[in-house]
């Protein structure tokens, strides 16, 4: 090993300065993140105080949503993200002040803090939390986060008053399924649930995958013996790919026999998605890189043309969007029934919830009269927009209010008087430009 042996004294001195500078920068970042957590915790306390003074029956939920929306709109971040950060910050600042102080001093990083707080989250006794935090901080000052995880979990068990059975019952209430969007037309489907069930699901998928692979191999060998060169191509899917395909098959086509109603209503429910496909993508093969206008899933995730054409060919019905050839703006939606036409028009125009920063797909949203119908607001596209249930409630039960301007532009006014403009997203369509400038 000769690495760095030939480095000059000046190069080694520069390296030492870089290491020291990065160390100082990391401490500063940790301190600034702790300062941000302190401000977020203060915002949460302010919301609770406002709700308490007003004696709100919801326990401050709407006040917290409104405050989170104000902060999120100012930072161009989803208010759900801000509310989650406020909750995490309050948990750190209020329940683990020593950990928060250590991070603020740059002694530990934000990653260390999260691991300590997560491990000690179920310690209800204040004295136990303080003793746990003191020992955990000492460990964090000399260990990396990946090593610290196991150590603080083991440490927290020493201070646990509740049994693993009691804690598991509490943790089971957090079970859920969610989606994380990825690049290249892909997404993650994630689930949090009891470990025994999750491992059992994975094991069953694995057994199925190995059985399918074994059967495919045997069929390929038999076909090769019987058909020679004309034998069917062998299924080359890996076990990981088979597990994913089997899970999709089970969820999309299986029946929830353990939960279904007496008349089988759940089993009759089919998956529903909305795809916007430019006409050219249906008429032509994939173009060269950078020239193809991709389809879009729910107005959020791009989809490759081949998959879009496959879904389009199997679709039982179509909605034709008529768009402006230059600006791409939605001009009309071609459907027969007026009420459904209006709903489809708005979903095509808005694509997602129209509160600043929110990305909930339009098909999951409510249609809201910006000027309330009860006070004379008309049921037309210039007075309607799609809001997710969270922001629909926020509009009606907090000082936030919205006005729709020309072209579907929404003007939101926050409780502090700030104005946020939300433009309808550009539709997924083909537009044209003149090859030569117009003389007019």
C-alpha positions in Angstrom: 0.0 0.0 0.0 1.6 3.3 -1.1 -1.5 5.6 -1.0 -0.5 9.1 0.2 3.1 8.0 0.9 4.3 10.2 -2.0 2.2 13.2 -1.0 4.1 16.4 -0.3 4.0 18.2 3.0 1.9 20.9 1.5 -0.6 18.4 0.1 -0.9 16.7 3.5 -1.4 20.1 5.2 -4.1 20.9 2.7 -5.8 17.6 3.4 -5.6 18.3 7.1 -7.3 21.7 6.5 -10.0 20.1 4.4 -10.7 17.5 7.1 -10.9 20.2 9.8 -13.1 22.4 7.6 -15.5 19.6 6.8 -15.7 18.7 10.4 -16.5 22.3 11.3 -19.1 22.5 8.5 -20.8 19.3 9.7 -21.0 20.7 13.3 -22.5 24.0 11.9 -25.1 22.0 9.8 -26.1 20.0 12.9 -26.5 23.2 14.9 -28.6 24.8 12.2 -30.8 21.8 11.9 -31.3 21.9 15.7 -32.2 25.6 15.4 -34.7 24.7 12.7 -36.2 22.0 14.9 -36.5 24.6 17.7 -38.5 27.0 15.5 -40.7 24.2 14.2 -41.5 23.1 17.8 -42.3 26.7 18.6 -44.7 26.9 15.6 -46.4 23.7 16.9 -46.8 25.2 20.4 -48.2 28.4 18.9 -50.8 26.5 17.0 -51.9 24.6 20.1 -52.0 27.9 22.1 -54.2 29.5 19.4 -56.5 26.5 19.5 -56.7 26.4 23.3 -57.5 30.1 23.5 -60.2 29.7 20.9 -61.4 26.5 22.6 -61.5 24.7 19.3 -63.4 21.4 19.6 -60.9 19.6 17.3 -58.1 19.8 19.9 -56.0 22.1 17.7 -55.9 19.9 14.6 -57.1 22.6 12.2 -54.9 25.3 13.8 -51.9 23.0 13.3 -52.9 22.4 9.7 -53.3 26.1 9.0 -49.9 26.9 10.6 -48.2 24.1 8.7 -49.8 25.3 5.4 -48.5 28.9 6.1 -44.9 27.7 6.6 -45.1 25.2 3.7 -46.4 27.7 1.2 -43.6 30.2 2.2 -40.9 27.5 1.8 -42.6 25.8 -1.3 -42.9 22.6 0.6 -45.9 20.4 1.2 -47.8 21.3 4.3 -48.0 17.6 5.1 -44.2 17.5 5.2 -44.1 20.6 7.4 -46.7 19.1 9.8 -44.6 15.9 10.1 -41.5 18.0 10.7 -43.3 20.0 13.4 -44.4 16.8 15.1 -40.8 15.3 14.9 -39.3 18.5 16.2 -41.7 18.8 19.1 -40.9 15.2 20.1 -37.2 15.9 20.0 -37.3 19.3 21.8 -39.9 18.4 24.4 -39.1 14.8 25.3 -35.4 14.7 24.6 -34.0 18.2 25.3 -30.5 16.9 26.1 -30.3 15.2 22.7 -31.5 18.4 21.0 -28.9 20.4 23.0 -26.1 18.0 22.0 -27.0 18.3 18.4 -27.2 22.1 18.7 -23.7 22.1 20.1 -22.5 20.0 17.1 -21.5 17.1 19.4 -23.8 14.7 17.5 -25.5 14.9 14.1 -29.2 15.0 13.1 -28.9 11.3 12.1 -27.7 10.4 15.6 -30.6 12.3 17.1 -33.2 10.5 15.1 -31.8 7.1 16.1 -31.8 8.0 19.7 -35.3 9.5 19.7 -36.7 6.5 17.7 -35.1 4.0 20.1 -36.4 5.8 23.2 -39.8 6.8 21.8 -41.7 4.4 24.1 -40.0 5.6 27.3 -42.8 7.3 29.2 -41.0 8.1 32.4 -39.1 11.4 32.3 -36.3 10.1 34.5 -35.8 7.0 32.4 -35.7 9.1 29.3 -33.1 11.4 30.8 -30.9 8.5 31.9 -31.3 6.8 28.5 -30.5 10.0 26.6 -27.3 10.7 28.7 -25.9 7.2 27.9 -27.0 7.3 24.3 -25.4 10.7 23.7 -22.1 9.4 25.1 -22.3 6.5 22.6 -23.2 8.7 19.7 -20.2 11.0 20.3 -17.9 8.1 19.4 -19.9 5.9 17.0 -21.3 6.3 13.5 -25.1 6.2 13.0 -25.1 2.8 11.4 -23.3 1.3 14.4 -25.3 3.4 16.9 -28.7 1.9 15.8 -28.2 -1.5 17.4 -26.5 0.0 20.5 -29.3 2.5 21.4 -32.0 -0.1 20.8 -30.3 -2.5 23.2 -29.8 0.4 25.6 -33.5 1.4 25.4 -34.6 -2.1 26.4 -32.9 -1.6 29.8 -35.3 1.2 30.6 -38.5 -0.2 29.1 -41.4 -0.6 31.6 -43.8 -1.9 29.0 -43.5 -5.4 27.7 -42.8 -6.2 24.1 -46.4 -7.4 23.8 -47.8 -4.1 24.9 -45.4 -2.1 22.7 -46.3 -4.3 19.7 -50.0 -3.7 20.2 -49.3 0.1 20.0 -47.0 -0.3 17.0 -49.5 -2.3 15.1 -51.8 0.8 15.0 -49.2 2.4 12.7 -49.5 -0.3 10.0 -50.1 1.2 6.5 -49.3 1.0 2.8 -47.9 3.8 0.7 -46.3 4.6 -2.6 -43.0 6.3 -3.3 -42.5 7.6 -6.9 -39.3 6.6 -8.7 -37.7 7.5 -12.0 -38.2 5.9 -15.4 -41.9 5.1 -14.9 -41.4 3.1 -11.7 -42.7 3.3 -8.2 -42.2 1.6 -4.8 -45.2 0.0 -3.0 -44.3 -0.1 0.7 -46.0 -1.7 3.6 -45.5 -1.4 7.4 -47.1 -4.2 9.4 -46.5 -6.9 12.0 -43.1 -8.6 11.3 -44.5 -12.1 11.4 -47.1 -11.3 8.7 -44.7 -9.4 6.5 -42.1 -12.2 6.7 -44.9 -14.7 6.0 -46.0 -12.7 2.9 -42.4 -12.6 1.6 -41.9 -16.3 2.2 -45.1 -17.2 0.4 -44.1 -15.0 -2.6 -40.6 -16.6 -2.6 -42.0 -20.1 -2.6 -44.4 -19.2 -5.4 -41.5 -17.6 -7.4 -39.3 -20.6 -7.0 -42.2 -22.9 -8.0 -42.9 -20.8 -11.1 -39.2 -20.7 -12.1 -38.9 -24.5 -11.6 -42.0 -25.2 -13.7 -40.8 -22.8 -16.4 -37.4 -24.5 -16.5 -39.0 -27.9 -16.8 -41.4 -26.7 -19.6 -38.5 -25.1 -21.5 -36.5 -28.3 -21.3 -39.4 -30.4 -22.5 -40.2 -28.0 -25.3 -36.5 -28.1 -26.4 -36.6 -31.9 -26.5 -39.8 -32.0 -28.5 -39.5 -28.9 -30.7 -35.9 -28.4 -31.2 -34.9 -25.0 -32.6 -38.6 -23.9 -32.8 -39.1 -24.3 -29.0 -40.7 -21.4 -27.1 -38.3 -19.0 -25.6 -37.4 -19.7 -22.0 -38.8 -17.4 -19.2 -35.7 -15.6 -18.0 -37.3 -13.7 -15.0 -35.2 -13.7 -11.8 -36.7 -14.6 -8.4 -36.9 -10.9 -7.5 -38.8 -10.2 -10.7 -41.1 -13.1 -10.2 -41.9 -12.1 -6.6 -42.9 -8.6 -7.9 -45.0 -10.0 -10.7 -46.7 -12.4 -8.3 -47.5 -9.7 -5.8 -49.0 -7.5 -8.5 -51.1 -10.5 -9.7 -52.4 -11.3 -6.2 -53.3 -7.8 -5.4 -54.9 -6.8 -8.7 -56.8 -10.1 -9.4 -57.2 -11.8 -6.0 -60.2 -11.6 -3.7 -59.9 -10.4 -0.1 -61.8 -13.4 1.3 -60.9 -12.6 4.9 -62.5 -9.1 4.7 -65.1 -9.4 1.9 -68.8 -8.6 2.5 -71.6 -11.2 2.5 -72.4 -10.2 -1.1 -68.8 -10.1 -2.3 -68.6 -6.3 -2.9 -64.9 -6.1 -2.2 -64.0 -8.8 -4.7 -65.9 -6.9 -7.4 -63.7 -3.8 -6.9 -61.2 -3.3 -9.7 -58.1 -1.1 -9.8 -58.4 2.3 -11.4 -55.8 4.6 -12.8 -55.8 7.6 -15.2 -53.3 7.8 -18.0 -52.8 10.8 -20.3 -51.4 9.7 -23.6 -50.5 12.1 -26.5 -52.0 10.8 -29.7 -48.6 10.6 -31.5 -47.4 8.2 -28.7 -50.2 5.8 -29.7 -49.5 6.1 -33.4 -45.8 5.7 -33.5 -43.1 3.5 -32.0 -40.7 4.9 -29.3 -38.8 7.8 -30.7 -35.2 8.7 -30.2 -34.1 9.8 -26.8 -35.3 13.3 -26.0 -37.9 13.4 -28.8 -40.7 11.3 -27.4 -43.5 12.9 -25.3 -44.2 10.3 -22.6 -47.5 9.3 -21.3 -48.3 10.3 -17.7 -49.9 8.3 -14.9 -52.3 10.4 -12.7 -50.6 13.5 -13.9 -47.6 12.7 -11.7 -45.4 9.9 -13.0 -44.1 9.5 -16.6 -45.0 6.2 -18.3 -43.2 4.6 -21.3 -45.2 4.6 -24.5 -45.1 0.8 -24.8 -46.9 0.3 -21.5 -49.3 3.2 -22.3 -50.2 1.6 -25.7 -50.9 -1.7 -23.9 -53.3 -0.1 -21.4 -54.9 2.0 -24.2 -55.6 -1.1 -26.2 -57.3 -2.8 -23.3 -59.3 0.3 -22.1 -63.1 0.0 -22.2 -63.5 3.8 -22.6 -61.6 6.9 -23.6 -61.7 10.6 -22.7 -60.5 12.9 -25.5 -58.7 16.0 -24.4 -58.7 18.9 -26.8 -55.7 21.2 -26.3 -54.4 24.4 -27.7 -51.8 23.5 -30.4 -49.4 26.3 -29.2 -49.9 26.7 -25.4 -51.1 23.2 -24.7 -53.9 24.5 -22.5 -57.0 22.2 -22.1 -59.8 23.6 -24.3 -62.5 20.9 -23.8 -63.1 17.3 -22.8 -65.1 15.2 -25.2 -67.8 13.4 -23.3 -71.6 13.2 -23.6 -73.0 13.6 -20.0 -72.5 17.2 -18.8 -71.8 16.5 -15.2 -69.3 13.8 -16.0 -67.8 16.0 -18.7 -67.2 18.8 -16.2 -65.6 16.4 -13.7 -63.3 15.0 -16.3 -62.5 18.5 -17.6 -61.4 19.6 -14.1 -59.4 16.4 -13.5 -57.6 16.9 -16.8 -57.0 20.6 -16.1 -55.9 20.4 -12.5 -54.2 16.9 -12.5 -53.6 17.2 -8.7 -54.8 19.0 -5.6 -54.5 22.7 -6.3 -53.3 23.8 -2.9 -49.7 25.1 -3.2 -47.2 22.2 -2.9 -49.8 19.4 -2.7 -49.4 16.5 -5.2 -52.4 14.3 -4.4 -53.8 13.0 -7.7 -57.0 14.7 -8.9 -59.0 11.5 -9.1 -58.5 11.2 -5.3 -59.7 14.8 -4.7 -63.0 16.6 -4.0 -64.5 19.1 -6.4 -64.8 22.4 -4.6 -66.9 25.5 -5.4 -64.3 28.3 -4.9 -67.3 30.7 -4.5 -69.6 28.6 -2.3 -72.7 27.2 -4.1 -74.7 28.1 -1.0 -74.0 31.7 -1.5 -74.6 31.7 -5.3 -71.4 30.2 -6.7 -72.1 28.6 -10.1 -71.2 25.0 -10.9 -68.9 25.8 -13.8 -65.3 25.1 -14.5 -64.3 28.7 -13.7 -65.6 28.3 -10.2 -64.5 24.7 -9.5 -61.2 23.1 -8.7 -59.9 19.9 -7.2 -58.8 19.9 -3.6 -57.7 16.8 -1.5 -59.9 16.3 1.5 -57.2 17.8 3.8 -57.1 21.1 1.9 -60.8 21.1 1.2 -61.4 21.1 5.0 -58.6 23.7 5.5 -60.4 26.1 3.1 -63.7 25.8 4.9 -62.6 25.6 8.5 -59.6 28.0 8.7 -58.8 31.6 7.7 -57.3 30.3 4.4 -59.4 31.3 1.4 -59.1 31.0 -2.4 -60.2 32.9 -5.5 -60.1 31.6 -9.0 -58.7 33.9 -11.7 -58.7 33.6 -15.4 -57.2 30.4 -16.9 -57.8 28.3 -13.8 -55.2 30.2 -11.8 -55.9 30.0 -8.1 -55.1 32.8 -5.7 -54.7 31.6 -2.1 -54.6 34.0 0.8 -53.1 32.8 4.1 -54.1 33.7 7.6 -51.1 36.2 7.8 -52.2 37.9 4.6 -49.7 36.3 2.3 -50.8 35.6 -1.3 -49.8 32.4 -3.1 -50.5 31.8 -6.8 -51.1 28.3 -8.0 -51.1 27.8 -11.8 -52.8 24.7 -13.4 -50.0 22.3 -14.4 -49.1 22.1 -18.0 -51.0 19.2 -19.6 -49.1 16.2 -21.1 -49.6 17.0 -24.8 -47.8 17.9 -28.0 -47.4 21.6 -28.9 -46.1 23.1 -32.1 -43.9 26.1 -32.8 -43.4 28.0 -36.0 -40.2 27.1 -37.8 -40.0 30.7 -39.0 -40.9 33.8 -37.0 -44.3 35.2 -37.9 -44.2 38.6 -39.8 -47.2 39.7 -37.8 
